[in-house]
Amino acid sequence: MRRRLYFLFPDETLAGRVVGELESAGIQGRHIHAVTREGMKLSRLPAATRRQSRDACCTLETILWNANLVVFGLALVVLVISLAQGYAVWSVLALAVMGATFVAGERFAVTVPRVHLDEFREALAHGEILLMVDVPRNRVAEIEDLVHRRHPEAAVGGVGYSIQALGL
């Protein structure tokens, strides 16, 4: 899973310069995505896909999180019923499922970096340009430093994740 870096720029010219520098640093154009407000066209930047512009990662994350909570809740109901009925095997199974969903939720909440497009909606509405750059985990600090050092007017928006196989 690659990391997605978010950078806000005041105009397309500056964002275009940064795209050129990123490509010179070895970031392929297919890993750079630009988003702006509805109706504003970007002529010199690699546009984000519709799925990326709608933040499908956030939708997927919400679905998986809610499914995890539902499974935990169902396991809790099974635990209560099995304890009331005296079914030890079902109680142990329910506890195992509850433990697995708890650990999965905890690992997701603690270790997966999350930044979503909703955090940039106000800036995008004012005409700023958001670059989403997908990089390997080991290059996050290098690329953030490259952009911030050369272009202090660029706002570093954080780090999220990208699932290349799903086009997210």
C-alpha positions as CSV (number, residue, x, y, z in Angstrom):
1,M,0.0,0.0,0.0
2,R,1.4,3.4,-1.0
3,R,1.1,6.5,1.0
4,R,-0.8,9.5,-0.5
5,L,0.7,12.9,0.3
6,Y,-1.6,16.0,0.0
7,F,-0.3,19.4,-1.0
8,L,-2.3,22.6,-1.5
9,F,-1.2,25.2,-3.9
10,P,-2.6,28.7,-4.6
11,D,-2.4,28.4,-8.4
12,E,-1.9,26.0,-11.3
13,T,1.5,27.5,-12.3
14,L,3.1,26.7,-9.0
15,A,1.5,23.3,-8.9
16,G,2.8,22.6,-12.4
17,R,6.3,23.5,-11.3
18,V,6.1,21.1,-8.4
19,V,4.8,18.3,-10.7
20,G,7.8,18.8,-12.9
21,E,10.1,18.6,-9.8
22,L,8.4,15.5,-8.5
23,E,8.8,13.8,-11.9
24,S,12.5,14.7,-11.9
25,A,12.7,13.1,-8.4
26,G,11.4,9.8,-9.9
27,I,7.7,10.1,-9.2
28,Q,5.8,8.9,-12.3
29,G,3.0,11.1,-13.6
30,R,0.5,8.3,-13.0
31,H,1.1,8.7,-9.3
32,I,0.3,12.4,-9.2
33,H,-3.3,13.6,-9.2
34,A,-4.7,17.1,-9.1
35,V,-8.1,18.1,-7.8
36,T,-9.8,21.5,-7.8
37,R,-13.3,22.9,-7.4
38,E,-16.2,21.9,-9.6
39,G,-16.2,23.6,-12.9
40,M,-12.5,24.7,-12.8
41,K,-10.4,23.1,-15.5
42,L,-6.7,22.1,-15.0
43,S,-4.9,22.3,-18.3
44,R,-1.3,21.5,-17.2
45,L,-1.8,19.1,-14.4
46,P,-2.6,15.3,-14.3
47,A,-6.3,15.3,-13.2
48,A,-7.5,12.9,-10.6
49,T,-9.9,10.2,-11.7
50,R,-13.6,10.5,-10.8
51,R,-13.1,7.8,-8.1
52,Q,-10.1,9.7,-6.6
53,S,-12.0,13.1,-6.7
54,R,-14.9,11.6,-4.8
55,D,-12.6,10.1,-2.2
56,A,-13.7,6.5,-2.6
57,C,-11.1,5.5,0.0
58,C,-13.2,7.3,2.6
59,T,-16.3,5.5,1.5
60,L,-14.6,2.2,1.6
61,E,-13.1,3.0,5.0
62,T,-16.6,3.9,6.4
63,I,-18.2,0.7,5.0
64,L,-15.5,-1.5,6.4
65,W,-15.5,0.3,9.8
66,N,-19.3,-0.1,10.1
67,A,-19.2,-3.7,9.0
68,N,-16.6,-4.3,11.7
69,L,-18.9,-2.7,14.3
70,V,-21.9,-4.8,13.1
71,V,-19.9,-8.0,13.3
72,F,-18.8,-7.1,16.8
73,G,-22.4,-6.3,17.9
74,L,-23.7,-9.6,16.4
75,A,-21.0,-11.5,18.2
76,L,-22.0,-9.7,21.5
77,V,-25.6,-10.8,21.0
78,V,-24.5,-14.4,20.3
79,L,-22.3,-14.2,23.5
80,V,-25.2,-13.1,25.7
81,I,-27.6,-15.7,24.2
82,S,-25.1,-18.5,24.5
83,L,-24.2,-17.6,28.1
84,A,-27.9,-17.5,28.9
85,Q,-28.5,-20.9,27.3
86,G,-25.3,-22.4,28.6
87,Y,-23.6,-23.1,25.3
88,A,-19.9,-22.8,26.1
89,V,-18.6,-23.5,22.6
90,W,-20.7,-20.7,21.1
91,S,-19.6,-18.4,24.0
92,V,-15.9,-19.0,23.2
93,L,-16.6,-18.6,19.5
94,A,-18.4,-15.3,20.1
95,L,-15.5,-14.1,22.3
96,A,-13.0,-15.0,19.6
97,V,-14.9,-13.1,16.9
98,M,-15.3,-10.1,19.3
99,G,-11.6,-10.2,20.0
100,A,-10.7,-10.3,16.3
101,T,-13.0,-7.4,15.4
102,F,-11.6,-5.4,18.3
103,V,-8.0,-6.0,17.3
104,A,-8.7,-5.3,13.6
105,G,-10.5,-2.0,14.5
106,E,-7.7,-1.0,16.9
107,R,-5.0,-1.7,14.4
108,F,-6.9,0.3,11.7
109,A,-7.5,3.2,14.0
110,V,-4.0,3.4,15.3
111,T,-1.8,2.4,12.3
112,V,-3.5,3.4,9.1
113,P,-2.9,7.1,8.2
114,R,-6.0,8.9,7.3
115,V,-6.5,12.2,5.5
116,H,-9.5,12.7,3.3
117,L,-10.7,15.1,0.7
118,D,-13.3,16.5,3.0
119,E,-10.6,18.2,4.9
120,F,-9.7,20.3,1.8
121,R,-13.2,21.2,0.6
122,E,-13.1,24.8,1.9
123,A,-9.6,25.4,0.3
124,L,-10.8,23.8,-3.0
125,A,-13.9,26.0,-3.0
126,H,-11.6,29.1,-2.8
127,G,-9.9,27.9,-6.0
128,E,-6.8,26.3,-4.5
129,I,-5.4,23.2,-6.2
130,L,-4.8,20.0,-4.3
131,L,-2.0,17.6,-5.5
132,M,-2.3,14.0,-4.3
133,V,1.1,12.3,-4.7
134,D,1.3,8.5,-4.2
135,V,4.7,7.4,-3.0
136,P,6.3,4.4,-1.4
137,R,6.2,4.5,2.4
138,N,10.0,5.0,2.6
139,R,9.9,8.2,0.5
140,V,7.3,10.1,2.4
141,A,9.7,12.3,4.4
142,E,11.9,12.9,1.4
143,I,9.1,14.1,-0.9
144,E,7.5,16.2,1.8
145,D,10.8,17.8,2.5
146,L,11.4,18.4,-1.3
147,V,8.1,20.2,-1.7
148,H,8.2,22.2,1.5
149,R,11.9,23.2,1.2
150,R,11.6,24.5,-2.4
151,H,8.0,25.9,-2.1
152,P,7.2,27.1,1.4
153,E,3.9,28.6,0.0
154,A,2.7,25.1,-0.5
155,A,0.6,23.8,2.3
156,V,1.5,20.2,3.4
157,G,-1.9,18.6,4.0
158,G,-0.9,15.3,5.5
159,V,-0.5,11.7,4.7
160,G,-3.2,9.1,3.8
161,Y,-3.1,5.8,2.0
162,S,-3.7,4.7,-1.6
163,I,-4.8,1.4,-2.9
164,Q,-3.4,1.2,-6.4
165,A,-5.1,-2.1,-7.2
166,L,-8.5,-0.5,-6.8
167,G,-7.6,2.8,-8.4
168,L,-8.1,4.6,-5.2
